[in-house]
Amino acid sequence: MEKLTGKPTLWLGLLLAGLLHSCGVYNFTGGDVGSAQTFQVNYFQNYATQSPGSVFDPALDRDFTLALQDVILNQTSLDLVSSGGDLVYEGEIVEYRISPMTATAEQRAAQNRLTIGVNVRFYNNTKEDVNFEQRFSFFYDYPATSQLASVRDEAHLEIFDRITQEIFNRSLADW
């Protein structure tokens, strides 16, 4: 029995090394950054106020830009740069709308929906065949008895989490 001592540890170590090596340039979140080392997120202008039914939120563009930067920083080993990035994200916020969703028996809104839509252009300067332009959108429902100001932070957090994760998956997840 003494001759087997240490062998299970050796085999386990080799197996673990093989698994890690097979991951290649993937990280544990599923992001494939290829040979890219840097990324930039250009300022997402808020053009949503130009469409009917839109509401103006003066901090929306800054908050969304920072949320997208954060998700990429937290899920990759890429460095954020202000220009010349290997990966470039740009676009504009094209929808910020509140609409009634359900009605009461008295024909009043019982629930409202905040919808945010973002048009994104992604450029991968190390692998140009994966570039894209796409619209991403998500919503947050809240009681009509509440004012948007009282649910704004929670709504933005939920919507931004969903949209930025979808952008990350579309640009870097190689499913």
PyMOL CGO cylinders between C-alpha atoms (Angstrom):
from pymol import cmd
from pymol.cgo import CYLINDER

trace = [
    CYLINDER, 0.00, 0.00, 0.00, 2.97, 2.33, 0.53, 0.3, 1, 1, 1, 1, 1, 1,
    CYLINDER, 2.97, 2.33, 0.53, 3.75, 2.37, -3.22, 0.3, 1, 1, 1, 1, 1, 1,
    CYLINDER, 3.75, 2.37, -3.22, 0.39, 4.14, -3.97, 0.3, 1, 1, 1, 1, 1, 1,
    CYLINDER, 0.39, 4.14, -3.97, 1.04, 6.99, -1.57, 0.3, 1, 1, 1, 1, 1, 1,
    CYLINDER, 1.04, 6.99, -1.57, 1.24, 10.28, -3.48, 0.3, 1, 1, 1, 1, 1, 1,
    CYLINDER, 1.24, 10.28, -3.48, -0.08, 8.89, -6.79, 0.3, 1, 1, 1, 1, 1, 1,
    CYLINDER, -0.08, 8.89, -6.79, -3.70, 10.04, -6.33, 0.3, 1, 1, 1, 1, 1, 1,
    CYLINDER, -3.70, 10.04, -6.33, -2.40, 13.53, -5.62, 0.3, 1, 1, 1, 1, 1, 1,
    CYLINDER, -2.40, 13.53, -5.62, -0.23, 13.41, -8.76, 0.3, 1, 1, 1, 1, 1, 1,
    CYLINDER, -0.23, 13.41, -8.76, -3.15, 12.27, -10.91, 0.3, 1, 1, 1, 1, 1, 1,
    CYLINDER, -3.15, 12.27, -10.91, -5.47, 14.88, -9.42, 0.3, 1, 1, 1, 1, 1, 1,
    CYLINDER, -5.47, 14.88, -9.42, -2.87, 17.59, -10.08, 0.3, 1, 1, 1, 1, 1, 1,
    CYLINDER, -2.87, 17.59, -10.08, -2.42, 16.46, -13.71, 0.3, 1, 1, 1, 1, 1, 1,
    CYLINDER, -2.42, 16.46, -13.71, -6.18, 16.36, -14.23, 0.3, 1, 1, 1, 1, 1, 1,
    CYLINDER, -6.18, 16.36, -14.23, -6.60, 19.87, -12.78, 0.3, 1, 1, 1, 1, 1, 1,
    CYLINDER, -6.60, 19.87, -12.78, -3.74, 21.22, -14.90, 0.3, 1, 1, 1, 1, 1, 1,
    CYLINDER, -3.74, 21.22, -14.90, -5.30, 19.67, -18.01, 0.3, 1, 1, 1, 1, 1, 1,
    CYLINDER, -5.30, 19.67, -18.01, -8.67, 21.20, -17.26, 0.3, 1, 1, 1, 1, 1, 1,
    CYLINDER, -8.67, 21.20, -17.26, -7.19, 24.63, -16.70, 0.3, 1, 1, 1, 1, 1, 1,
    CYLINDER, -7.19, 24.63, -16.70, -5.09, 24.39, -19.85, 0.3, 1, 1, 1, 1, 1, 1,
    CYLINDER, -5.09, 24.39, -19.85, -8.11, 23.39, -21.93, 0.3, 1, 1, 1, 1, 1, 1,
    CYLINDER, -8.11, 23.39, -21.93, -9.80, 26.63, -20.88, 0.3, 1, 1, 1, 1, 1, 1,
    CYLINDER, -9.80, 26.63, -20.88, -7.37, 28.50, -23.15, 0.3, 1, 1, 1, 1, 1, 1,
    CYLINDER, -7.37, 28.50, -23.15, -8.11, 32.22, -23.20, 0.3, 1, 1, 1, 1, 1, 1,
    CYLINDER, -8.11, 32.22, -23.20, -11.48, 31.75, -21.55, 0.3, 1, 1, 1, 1, 1, 1,
    CYLINDER, -11.48, 31.75, -21.55, -11.98, 32.98, -18.05, 0.3, 1, 1, 1, 1, 1, 1,
    CYLINDER, -11.98, 32.98, -18.05, -14.36, 31.47, -15.52, 0.3, 1, 1, 1, 1, 1, 1,
    CYLINDER, -14.36, 31.47, -15.52, -17.24, 33.75, -16.53, 0.3, 1, 1, 1, 1, 1, 1,
    CYLINDER, -17.24, 33.75, -16.53, -17.26, 32.42, -20.09, 0.3, 1, 1, 1, 1, 1, 1,
    CYLINDER, -17.26, 32.42, -20.09, -15.74, 35.51, -21.69, 0.3, 1, 1, 1, 1, 1, 1,
    CYLINDER, -15.74, 35.51, -21.69, -13.46, 34.97, -24.69, 0.3, 1, 1, 1, 1, 1, 1,
    CYLINDER, -13.46, 34.97, -24.69, -11.20, 38.00, -25.01, 0.3, 1, 1, 1, 1, 1, 1,
    CYLINDER, -11.20, 38.00, -25.01, -8.92, 36.35, -27.57, 0.3, 1, 1, 1, 1, 1, 1,
    CYLINDER, -8.92, 36.35, -27.57, -5.71, 38.33, -27.90, 0.3, 1, 1, 1, 1, 1, 1,
    CYLINDER, -5.71, 38.33, -27.90, -7.33, 41.56, -26.70, 0.3, 1, 1, 1, 1, 1, 1,
    CYLINDER, -7.33, 41.56, -26.70, -5.74, 43.25, -23.72, 0.3, 1, 1, 1, 1, 1, 1,
    CYLINDER, -5.74, 43.25, -23.72, -7.71, 46.51, -23.51, 0.3, 1, 1, 1, 1, 1, 1,
    CYLINDER, -7.71, 46.51, -23.51, -11.23, 47.79, -23.96, 0.3, 1, 1, 1, 1, 1, 1,
    CYLINDER, -11.23, 47.79, -23.96, -12.92, 51.15, -24.13, 0.3, 1, 1, 1, 1, 1, 1,
    CYLINDER, -12.92, 51.15, -24.13, -16.51, 52.15, -23.56, 0.3, 1, 1, 1, 1, 1, 1,
    CYLINDER, -16.51, 52.15, -23.56, -17.35, 55.39, -25.31, 0.3, 1, 1, 1, 1, 1, 1,
    CYLINDER, -17.35, 55.39, -25.31, -19.93, 57.66, -23.69, 0.3, 1, 1, 1, 1, 1, 1,
    CYLINDER, -19.93, 57.66, -23.69, -23.48, 56.47, -24.44, 0.3, 1, 1, 1, 1, 1, 1,
    CYLINDER, -23.48, 56.47, -24.44, -25.48, 59.59, -25.31, 0.3, 1, 1, 1, 1, 1, 1,
    CYLINDER, -25.48, 59.59, -25.31, -29.12, 59.73, -24.22, 0.3, 1, 1, 1, 1, 1, 1,
    CYLINDER, -29.12, 59.73, -24.22, -31.23, 60.21, -27.35, 0.3, 1, 1, 1, 1, 1, 1,
    CYLINDER, -31.23, 60.21, -27.35, -34.34, 58.68, -25.79, 0.3, 1, 1, 1, 1, 1, 1,
    CYLINDER, -34.34, 58.68, -25.79, -35.93, 62.06, -25.12, 0.3, 1, 1, 1, 1, 1, 1,
    CYLINDER, -35.93, 62.06, -25.12, -36.47, 62.50, -28.85, 0.3, 1, 1, 1, 1, 1, 1,
    CYLINDER, -36.47, 62.50, -28.85, -39.11, 59.76, -29.06, 0.3, 1, 1, 1, 1, 1, 1,
    CYLINDER, -39.11, 59.76, -29.06, -42.80, 60.06, -28.06, 0.3, 1, 1, 1, 1, 1, 1,
    CYLINDER, -42.80, 60.06, -28.06, -43.64, 59.03, -24.49, 0.3, 1, 1, 1, 1, 1, 1,
    CYLINDER, -43.64, 59.03, -24.49, -40.05, 59.34, -23.34, 0.3, 1, 1, 1, 1, 1, 1,
    CYLINDER, -40.05, 59.34, -23.34, -38.99, 60.72, -20.00, 0.3, 1, 1, 1, 1, 1, 1,
    CYLINDER, -38.99, 60.72, -20.00, -35.73, 62.59, -19.40, 0.3, 1, 1, 1, 1, 1, 1,
    CYLINDER, -35.73, 62.59, -19.40, -33.21, 61.34, -16.84, 0.3, 1, 1, 1, 1, 1, 1,
    CYLINDER, -33.21, 61.34, -16.84, -30.11, 63.58, -16.80, 0.3, 1, 1, 1, 1, 1, 1,
    CYLINDER, -30.11, 63.58, -16.80, -27.76, 60.98, -15.27, 0.3, 1, 1, 1, 1, 1, 1,
    CYLINDER, -27.76, 60.98, -15.27, -28.87, 58.04, -17.41, 0.3, 1, 1, 1, 1, 1, 1,
    CYLINDER, -28.87, 58.04, -17.41, -26.08, 58.24, -20.00, 0.3, 1, 1, 1, 1, 1, 1,
    CYLINDER, -26.08, 58.24, -20.00, -23.30, 58.47, -17.41, 0.3, 1, 1, 1, 1, 1, 1,
    CYLINDER, -23.30, 58.47, -17.41, -24.78, 55.73, -15.22, 0.3, 1, 1, 1, 1, 1, 1,
    CYLINDER, -24.78, 55.73, -15.22, -25.21, 53.32, -18.12, 0.3, 1, 1, 1, 1, 1, 1,
    CYLINDER, -25.21, 53.32, -18.12, -21.70, 53.94, -19.45, 0.3, 1, 1, 1, 1, 1, 1,
    CYLINDER, -21.70, 53.94, -19.45, -20.22, 53.23, -16.00, 0.3, 1, 1, 1, 1, 1, 1,
    CYLINDER, -20.22, 53.23, -16.00, -22.37, 50.10, -15.57, 0.3, 1, 1, 1, 1, 1, 1,
    CYLINDER, -22.37, 50.10, -15.57, -21.09, 48.66, -18.86, 0.3, 1, 1, 1, 1, 1, 1,
    CYLINDER, -21.09, 48.66, -18.86, -17.49, 49.47, -17.92, 0.3, 1, 1, 1, 1, 1, 1,
    CYLINDER, -17.49, 49.47, -17.92, -17.98, 47.77, -14.55, 0.3, 1, 1, 1, 1, 1, 1,
    CYLINDER, -17.98, 47.77, -14.55, -19.39, 44.52, -15.96, 0.3, 1, 1, 1, 1, 1, 1,
    CYLINDER, -19.39, 44.52, -15.96, -16.48, 44.14, -18.39, 0.3, 1, 1, 1, 1, 1, 1,
    CYLINDER, -16.48, 44.14, -18.39, -13.90, 45.04, -15.72, 0.3, 1, 1, 1, 1, 1, 1,
    CYLINDER, -13.90, 45.04, -15.72, -15.44, 42.55, -13.27, 0.3, 1, 1, 1, 1, 1, 1,
    CYLINDER, -15.44, 42.55, -13.27, -15.77, 39.67, -15.73, 0.3, 1, 1, 1, 1, 1, 1,
    CYLINDER, -15.77, 39.67, -15.73, -12.52, 39.91, -17.69, 0.3, 1, 1, 1, 1, 1, 1,
    CYLINDER, -12.52, 39.91, -17.69, -8.87, 40.69, -17.12, 0.3, 1, 1, 1, 1, 1, 1,
    CYLINDER, -8.87, 40.69, -17.12, -8.96, 43.46, -19.73, 0.3, 1, 1, 1, 1, 1, 1,
    CYLINDER, -8.96, 43.46, -19.73, -7.66, 46.95, -18.94, 0.3, 1, 1, 1, 1, 1, 1,
    CYLINDER, -7.66, 46.95, -18.94, -9.98, 49.93, -19.43, 0.3, 1, 1, 1, 1, 1, 1,
    CYLINDER, -9.98, 49.93, -19.43, -8.53, 52.64, -21.70, 0.3, 1, 1, 1, 1, 1, 1,
    CYLINDER, -8.53, 52.64, -21.70, -9.98, 55.93, -22.93, 0.3, 1, 1, 1, 1, 1, 1,
    CYLINDER, -9.98, 55.93, -22.93, -8.85, 55.46, -26.56, 0.3, 1, 1, 1, 1, 1, 1,
    CYLINDER, -8.85, 55.46, -26.56, -7.22, 52.89, -28.81, 0.3, 1, 1, 1, 1, 1, 1,
    CYLINDER, -7.22, 52.89, -28.81, -8.85, 49.90, -27.13, 0.3, 1, 1, 1, 1, 1, 1,
    CYLINDER, -8.85, 49.90, -27.13, -8.66, 46.43, -28.65, 0.3, 1, 1, 1, 1, 1, 1,
    CYLINDER, -8.66, 46.43, -28.65, -12.38, 46.13, -27.96, 0.3, 1, 1, 1, 1, 1, 1,
    CYLINDER, -12.38, 46.13, -27.96, -14.60, 49.18, -28.42, 0.3, 1, 1, 1, 1, 1, 1,
    CYLINDER, -14.60, 49.18, -28.42, -18.17, 49.61, -27.20, 0.3, 1, 1, 1, 1, 1, 1,
    CYLINDER, -18.17, 49.61, -27.20, -20.19, 52.60, -28.36, 0.3, 1, 1, 1, 1, 1, 1,
    CYLINDER, -20.19, 52.60, -28.36, -23.77, 53.53, -28.95, 0.3, 1, 1, 1, 1, 1, 1,
    CYLINDER, -23.77, 53.53, -28.95, -26.68, 55.49, -27.63, 0.3, 1, 1, 1, 1, 1, 1,
    CYLINDER, -26.68, 55.49, -27.63, -29.65, 55.16, -25.34, 0.3, 1, 1, 1, 1, 1, 1,
    CYLINDER, -29.65, 55.16, -25.34, -32.63, 55.17, -27.68, 0.3, 1, 1, 1, 1, 1, 1,
    CYLINDER, -32.63, 55.17, -27.68, -35.54, 54.40, -25.35, 0.3, 1, 1, 1, 1, 1, 1,
    CYLINDER, -35.54, 54.40, -25.35, -36.49, 55.47, -21.84, 0.3, 1, 1, 1, 1, 1, 1,
    CYLINDER, -36.49, 55.47, -21.84, -40.23, 55.11, -21.57, 0.3, 1, 1, 1, 1, 1, 1,
    CYLINDER, -40.23, 55.11, -21.57, -42.90, 54.59, -18.93, 0.3, 1, 1, 1, 1, 1, 1,
    CYLINDER, -42.90, 54.59, -18.93, -46.09, 52.86, -20.01, 0.3, 1, 1, 1, 1, 1, 1,
    CYLINDER, -46.09, 52.86, -20.01, -49.12, 51.49, -18.14, 0.3, 1, 1, 1, 1, 1, 1,
    CYLINDER, -49.12, 51.49, -18.14, -49.19, 47.69, -18.06, 0.3, 1, 1, 1, 1, 1, 1,
    CYLINDER, -49.19, 47.69, -18.06, -52.27, 46.51, -16.17, 0.3, 1, 1, 1, 1, 1, 1,
    CYLINDER, -52.27, 46.51, -16.17, -55.50, 48.26, -15.26, 0.3, 1, 1, 1, 1, 1, 1,
    CYLINDER, -55.50, 48.26, -15.26, -57.81, 48.20, -12.24, 0.3, 1, 1, 1, 1, 1, 1,
    CYLINDER, -57.81, 48.20, -12.24, -61.57, 47.68, -12.45, 0.3, 1, 1, 1, 1, 1, 1,
    CYLINDER, -61.57, 47.68, -12.45, -61.87, 51.48, -12.48, 0.3, 1, 1, 1, 1, 1, 1,
    CYLINDER, -61.87, 51.48, -12.48, -59.75, 51.60, -15.67, 0.3, 1, 1, 1, 1, 1, 1,
    CYLINDER, -59.75, 51.60, -15.67, -56.74, 53.14, -13.91, 0.3, 1, 1, 1, 1, 1, 1,
    CYLINDER, -56.74, 53.14, -13.91, -53.21, 51.87, -14.27, 0.3, 1, 1, 1, 1, 1, 1,
    CYLINDER, -53.21, 51.87, -14.27, -52.32, 49.33, -11.59, 0.3, 1, 1, 1, 1, 1, 1,
    CYLINDER, -52.32, 49.33, -11.59, -48.79, 48.79, -12.79, 0.3, 1, 1, 1, 1, 1, 1,
    CYLINDER, -48.79, 48.79, -12.79, -46.32, 50.79, -14.84, 0.3, 1, 1, 1, 1, 1, 1,
    CYLINDER, -46.32, 50.79, -14.84, -43.36, 49.58, -16.87, 0.3, 1, 1, 1, 1, 1, 1,
    CYLINDER, -43.36, 49.58, -16.87, -40.08, 51.44, -17.31, 0.3, 1, 1, 1, 1, 1, 1,
    CYLINDER, -40.08, 51.44, -17.31, -38.34, 50.30, -20.49, 0.3, 1, 1, 1, 1, 1, 1,
    CYLINDER, -38.34, 50.30, -20.49, -34.79, 51.22, -21.45, 0.3, 1, 1, 1, 1, 1, 1,
    CYLINDER, -34.79, 51.22, -21.45, -33.38, 50.47, -24.90, 0.3, 1, 1, 1, 1, 1, 1,
    CYLINDER, -33.38, 50.47, -24.90, -29.76, 50.84, -25.96, 0.3, 1, 1, 1, 1, 1, 1,
    CYLINDER, -29.76, 50.84, -25.96, -28.25, 50.61, -29.42, 0.3, 1, 1, 1, 1, 1, 1,
    CYLINDER, -28.25, 50.61, -29.42, -24.72, 49.15, -29.23, 0.3, 1, 1, 1, 1, 1, 1,
    CYLINDER, -24.72, 49.15, -29.23, -21.90, 48.97, -31.75, 0.3, 1, 1, 1, 1, 1, 1,
    CYLINDER, -21.90, 48.97, -31.75, -19.09, 46.59, -30.84, 0.3, 1, 1, 1, 1, 1, 1,
    CYLINDER, -19.09, 46.59, -30.84, -15.72, 46.55, -32.58, 0.3, 1, 1, 1, 1, 1, 1,
    CYLINDER, -15.72, 46.55, -32.58, -13.10, 43.91, -31.92, 0.3, 1, 1, 1, 1, 1, 1,
    CYLINDER, -13.10, 43.91, -31.92, -9.90, 45.27, -33.44, 0.3, 1, 1, 1, 1, 1, 1,
    CYLINDER, -9.90, 45.27, -33.44, -8.15, 41.91, -32.99, 0.3, 1, 1, 1, 1, 1, 1,
    CYLINDER, -8.15, 41.91, -32.99, -10.90, 39.84, -34.65, 0.3, 1, 1, 1, 1, 1, 1,
    CYLINDER, -10.90, 39.84, -34.65, -13.09, 41.96, -36.89, 0.3, 1, 1, 1, 1, 1, 1,
    CYLINDER, -13.09, 41.96, -36.89, -15.46, 39.21, -38.03, 0.3, 1, 1, 1, 1, 1, 1,
    CYLINDER, -15.46, 39.21, -38.03, -17.22, 39.39, -34.64, 0.3, 1, 1, 1, 1, 1, 1,
    CYLINDER, -17.22, 39.39, -34.64, -18.13, 43.10, -34.86, 0.3, 1, 1, 1, 1, 1, 1,
    CYLINDER, -18.13, 43.10, -34.86, -21.84, 43.86, -34.52, 0.3, 1, 1, 1, 1, 1, 1,
    CYLINDER, -21.84, 43.86, -34.52, -24.51, 46.49, -34.07, 0.3, 1, 1, 1, 1, 1, 1,
    CYLINDER, -24.51, 46.49, -34.07, -27.57, 45.50, -32.04, 0.3, 1, 1, 1, 1, 1, 1,
    CYLINDER, -27.57, 45.50, -32.04, -30.34, 46.96, -29.93, 0.3, 1, 1, 1, 1, 1, 1,
    CYLINDER, -30.34, 46.96, -29.93, -30.70, 45.71, -26.35, 0.3, 1, 1, 1, 1, 1, 1,
    CYLINDER, -30.70, 45.71, -26.35, -33.73, 46.41, -24.20, 0.3, 1, 1, 1, 1, 1, 1,
    CYLINDER, -33.73, 46.41, -24.20, -35.18, 45.45, -20.83, 0.3, 1, 1, 1, 1, 1, 1,
    CYLINDER, -35.18, 45.45, -20.83, -37.89, 46.65, -18.46, 0.3, 1, 1, 1, 1, 1, 1,
    CYLINDER, -37.89, 46.65, -18.46, -38.87, 47.03, -14.82, 0.3, 1, 1, 1, 1, 1, 1,
    CYLINDER, -38.87, 47.03, -14.82, -42.47, 46.84, -13.61, 0.3, 1, 1, 1, 1, 1, 1,
    CYLINDER, -42.47, 46.84, -13.61, -43.59, 48.81, -10.56, 0.3, 1, 1, 1, 1, 1, 1,
    CYLINDER, -43.59, 48.81, -10.56, -46.91, 49.75, -8.89, 0.3, 1, 1, 1, 1, 1, 1,
    CYLINDER, -46.91, 49.75, -8.89, -48.70, 52.68, -10.47, 0.3, 1, 1, 1, 1, 1, 1,
    CYLINDER, -48.70, 52.68, -10.47, -49.15, 54.12, -6.98, 0.3, 1, 1, 1, 1, 1, 1,
    CYLINDER, -49.15, 54.12, -6.98, -45.35, 54.65, -6.84, 0.3, 1, 1, 1, 1, 1, 1,
    CYLINDER, -45.35, 54.65, -6.84, -43.55, 57.51, -8.47, 0.3, 1, 1, 1, 1, 1, 1,
    CYLINDER, -43.55, 57.51, -8.47, -40.63, 56.64, -10.75, 0.3, 1, 1, 1, 1, 1, 1,
    CYLINDER, -40.63, 56.64, -10.75, -38.33, 58.64, -8.47, 0.3, 1, 1, 1, 1, 1, 1,
    CYLINDER, -38.33, 58.64, -8.47, -39.03, 56.23, -5.60, 0.3, 1, 1, 1, 1, 1, 1,
    CYLINDER, -39.03, 56.23, -5.60, -38.10, 53.11, -7.61, 0.3, 1, 1, 1, 1, 1, 1,
    CYLINDER, -38.10, 53.11, -7.61, -35.59, 54.66, -10.03, 0.3, 1, 1, 1, 1, 1, 1,
    CYLINDER, -35.59, 54.66, -10.03, -32.38, 53.35, -8.46, 0.3, 1, 1, 1, 1, 1, 1,
    CYLINDER, -32.38, 53.35, -8.46, -33.70, 49.79, -8.10, 0.3, 1, 1, 1, 1, 1, 1,
    CYLINDER, -33.70, 49.79, -8.10, -35.18, 49.87, -11.61, 0.3, 1, 1, 1, 1, 1, 1,
    CYLINDER, -35.18, 49.87, -11.61, -31.98, 51.15, -13.20, 0.3, 1, 1, 1, 1, 1, 1,
    CYLINDER, -31.98, 51.15, -13.20, -29.89, 48.58, -11.34, 0.3, 1, 1, 1, 1, 1, 1,
    CYLINDER, -29.89, 48.58, -11.34, -32.05, 45.68, -12.53, 0.3, 1, 1, 1, 1, 1, 1,
    CYLINDER, -32.05, 45.68, -12.53, -32.33, 46.95, -16.11, 0.3, 1, 1, 1, 1, 1, 1,
    CYLINDER, -32.33, 46.95, -16.11, -28.63, 47.83, -16.38, 0.3, 1, 1, 1, 1, 1, 1,
    CYLINDER, -28.63, 47.83, -16.38, -27.63, 44.44, -14.95, 0.3, 1, 1, 1, 1, 1, 1,
    CYLINDER, -27.63, 44.44, -14.95, -29.68, 42.65, -17.59, 0.3, 1, 1, 1, 1, 1, 1,
    CYLINDER, -29.68, 42.65, -17.59, -28.70, 44.81, -20.56, 0.3, 1, 1, 1, 1, 1, 1,
    CYLINDER, -28.70, 44.81, -20.56, -24.98, 44.97, -19.74, 0.3, 1, 1, 1, 1, 1, 1,
    CYLINDER, -24.98, 44.97, -19.74, -24.84, 41.19, -19.20, 0.3, 1, 1, 1, 1, 1, 1,
    CYLINDER, -24.84, 41.19, -19.20, -26.54, 40.66, -22.57, 0.3, 1, 1, 1, 1, 1, 1,
    CYLINDER, -26.54, 40.66, -22.57, -24.01, 42.99, -24.22, 0.3, 1, 1, 1, 1, 1, 1,
    CYLINDER, -24.01, 42.99, -24.22, -21.16, 41.14, -22.50, 0.3, 1, 1, 1, 1, 1, 1,
    CYLINDER, -21.16, 41.14, -22.50, -22.55, 37.76, -23.60, 0.3, 1, 1, 1, 1, 1, 1,
    CYLINDER, -22.55, 37.76, -23.60, -23.06, 38.91, -27.20, 0.3, 1, 1, 1, 1, 1, 1,
    CYLINDER, -23.06, 38.91, -27.20, -19.59, 40.42, -27.48, 0.3, 1, 1, 1, 1, 1, 1,
    CYLINDER, -19.59, 40.42, -27.48, -17.42, 38.08, -25.42, 0.3, 1, 1, 1, 1, 1, 1,
    CYLINDER, -17.42, 38.08, -25.42, -19.25, 34.85, -24.57, 0.3, 1, 1, 1, 1, 1, 1,
    CYLINDER, -19.25, 34.85, -24.57, -18.56, 32.18, -27.14, 0.3, 1, 1, 1, 1, 1, 1,
    CYLINDER, -18.56, 32.18, -27.14, -21.46, 29.83, -26.40, 0.3, 1, 1, 1, 1, 1, 1,
]
cmd.load_cgo(trace, "trace")
